[in-house]
Amino acid sequence: MSKKENNSNHSNNDFVEEKEYSTLNLGPTHPATHGIFQNILKMDGEIIHEAEPTVGYIHRAFEKLSERRPYNQIRPITDRLNYCSSPINNMGWDMTVEKLIACKVPKRVDYMRVIIMELARIADHLICNSVIGVDTGAMTGFLYIFQWREKIYEIYESICGARLTTNIGRIGGFEKEWSKETWDRINHFVENYPKALKEFANLLERNKIFMDRTINCGPISAEMALSYSFTGPNLRAAGVDYDVRVMNPYSSYQDFIFDVPIGQSGDTYDRFMVRQHEMWNSLEIIRQAIKNMPKDEPIKADVPDFFLPPKEEVYNNMEALIYHFKIIMGEMDVPKGEVYHCVEGGNGELGFYLVSDGGRTPFRLHYRRPCFIYYQAYPEMVKGIMLSDAIITMSSMNVIAGELDA
């Protein structure tokens, strides 16, 4: 019997209807996406069959903007990357330039930077974990713990006058010695935040509803995480013991004793728990920095080409006036060179690849933004899970739109 004849013998009842899918635009304006990015979801009822991310809605060409600005004026641009922990971006950029110009800062500067960076890490993790609670229906933890981010911002404000986009620090150190008010605020935070963090942990860590919503939600294996170049808490939650502060120490991190928490399954619960433990570690690092802080060292390196002189000297010293004018007008040349420097940001390895041709601005500059790299794995992480779980998975990845698009 021919194939044509065989087909002709089929009855209408044998017709197999193709499966129909619906398309859902998740974002870019939906509040559940936590930022200006879009996911086009192919849905089988409530189950995600495929996901296609679309980024770039707030792309601001930061790298090209940076290539047209003097080195001191690039720091405010780094604020707009991961704005939940902007001081880490600031310190990372300053250390990159210091590596290019072969500037060694005093140990006191290192320790002060460590305090600020760890406070920023706590603020970043605090936001991420409390929002995971919100996306599982638990508002109480968010409302309670969020007031402590305000206390961190008050510390920033007492140092530099800014809160969210801080522009804190300078190439070579800090612009001025910290006030007694600043140290009092830091000591108060370190002394009192542990009680609040413990209460926050009691609300969620062993909460059955929270655990049911987050365990096995959006998992990723260690192999897949490495293939997507994951770093930071998302990589450590998958079971990979990698932390830039340990593997490639900067700012005297080798002087500090702390654990690197890792997970096993790489799911939302593991990502939440890794950040929880990292906040405890950050508190311990800050305590060590305060205890072992060198007392009789300056707060800046001897780099007059990049560090603004005090106003009193500008008014009374011709050399200081010349340096002030050249720095403000962006007339300081830097050596030729090519450097890469990375720091452990709030959500992964934040790197700066800088190429200088000896001019007054970078010849080329590339930001290694952890969000942009690990977010590419999101379609695989949400394939086969429910829409509500996709929201929690996105929250647990800590995707910051400003860093994603840059």
Secondary structure, 3 states (H helix, E strand, C coil): CCHHHHHHCCCHHHCCCCCCCEEEEECCCCHHHCCCCEEEEEEECCEEEEEEEECCCCCCCHHHHHCCCCHHHCHHHHHCCCHHHHHHHHHHHHHHHHHHCCCCCCHHHHHHHHHHHHHHHHHHHHHHHHHHHHHCCCHHHHHHHHHHHHHHHHHHHHHHCCCCCCCCCECCECCCCCCHHHHHHHHHHHHHHHHHHHHHHHHHCCCHHHHHHHCCCCCCCHHHHHHCCCCHHHHHHCCCCCCHHHHCCCCCHHHCCCCCCCCCCCCHHHHHHHHHHHHHHHHHHHHHHHHCCCCCCCCECCCCCCCCCCHHHHHHCHHHHHHHHHHHCCCCCCCEEEEEEEEEECCEEEEEEEEEECCCCCCEEEEECHHHHHHHHHHHHHCCCEHHHHHHHHHHHCCCHHHHHC
